Amino acid sequence: MLGARLTAGATGMMSCTLGVLYVLPEQLVRRPLQPGQVSAVVLIEGLGPWWTVLFIASGLALLAAAFRRRGFVAAHLASVFVWAFYSGCVLFSAVLTEPPVPVVTGTLAGYMALTHMCIGRGCAERGLR
C-alpha cells in the first residue's frame, strides 16, 4: 500500500506542477512558433486554461487517492486520459509543423500515459480500488 500511495503522491505532484507551469509566461513554457505554424497544444490553450485545469485536476485526484488510500484506479485512469490527450496534441502538431519539430515531449507524455495505465492495472490487481 505504501508504494501505491507514494507513486500516486509523486505523480500527482508532477501533474500539479505541470499544470502550474502552464500559467507562467509563454517563453518559460515553450519556444515560440514560427509565423504561420499551428500547434494543437497552443490552440487548446487559447480556448482557456485547459492544460492547467486538466493537469491539476488529475494531479489532485492522484493526491487525494494517496491520502484517502482509495480511488487509485480512477485517479490513474484520469491521468491516462490527460497524458494521452496531451501526447496526441504534441505529436499531431509536430507532424504538421514545417520544418518538423522535435517529438521528445510528445513521446515522453505518451509513455507517461502508458505508465499510468500500468500502475492503475497493478493497483486493480492488488485490490487497491
ZIURHU-V458503 format. One line per field, one symbol per residue. ss: DSSP state (2 for helix, 1 for strand, 0 for the rest). phi: phi as a letter, one per 20 degrees, with the letter a starting at -180 (. if undefined). burial: I if it has 16 or more other C-alpha atoms within 10 Angstrom, else O. A space follows every 50 residues. Layout:
ss->???
phi->???
burial->???
//
This chain:
ss->02222222222222222222200002222000000000022222220002 22222222222222222200022222222222222222222222220000 00022222222222222222222220000
phi->.fffffffffffffffffffffefggfeebefffgnedcffffffffqff fffffffffffffffffembnffffffffggfffffgffffffffeedfg dgdffffffffffffffffffffffemef
burial->OOOIIOIIIIIIIOIIOIIOOIOOOOOOOOOOOOOOOOIIIIOOOOOOOO IIOIIIIIIIIIIIIIOOIIIIIIIIIIIIIIIIIIIIIIIIIIOOIOOO OOIOOIIOIIIIIIIIIOIIIOIOOOOII
//
